[in-house]
Amino acid sequence: MTWKQLFTSSVGKKITMGVTGLFLISFLIVHMGVNACIFKDLEFIDPSDNGDMFNRAADFMGKTVVIRLMEVVLFLGFIVHIVQGLMLESSNRSKRKVGYAVNLGDRGSKWYSRSMGLLGTILLLFLILHWWHFWIPSRFTGAGLEEEVLSNGRMSHNMFALMKVTFSEWWVVIVYVVACISLAYHLLHGFQSAFRTLGLSNSRYISLVNAIGVGYSIIVPLIFALMPISMKLGWVG
């Protein structure tokens, strides 16, 4: 398969979707781990932390050269995944112009498997909002980050304070929770689909892959959703 076919043929698009999908799944684990540091501030863990652990982790991620270079790879991964996803959705829709005589519903495939385009669009809109709230201020404008804190032996952005301000609005919390629900359903199909597309599952391990996929699709979005909820309800911060 040539490079052109990898990005233009039906099989090639599915392969690039699978590869970029697994890459983004790996990224979500790292991103979740860093953000989950806010939970050290919980009353039963260390109420005096006040976001120090999270600010240290965010400062490390923002000022480590290798990680900053990986941001470029991450953005490329997002772009390829989104573009290929839109192209596959468009191709699938054109093939479905003539419907089946019998609507199989969930007997044919789960509703979220048939709605990957919609779920992906919701996540794309959320990503733009999320970048606007956190990534752009931390990397470029500094808006809302004027007050710095001592972190890792140097003054750095108080990202914990920015999170508290951002999640003080109910509409923001609701949007983030809706995005996490969309992410959960997107992953329920995408996790297993990526492994099947790349031939990384067989009859011996398919049950294990499915179980890991379901667990991942529930736990990761749930932890992400608990972050804005915890901030708004005052459990942390």
Secondary structure, DSSP 8 states (H G I E B T S, - for coil): --HHHHHHSHHHHHHHHHHHHHHHHHHHHHHHHHHGGGGGGSTTT-TT-TTHHHHHHHHHHHH-HHHHHHHHHHHHHHHHHHHHHHHHHHHHHHHTSS--SS--GGGTS-HHHHTHHHHHHHHHHHHHHHIIIIIHIIIII-TT--SEEEETTEEEE-HHHHHHHHTTSHHHHHHHHHHHHHHHHHHHHHHHHHHHHTT---TTTHHHHHHHHHHHHHHHHHHHHHHHHHHHHTS--
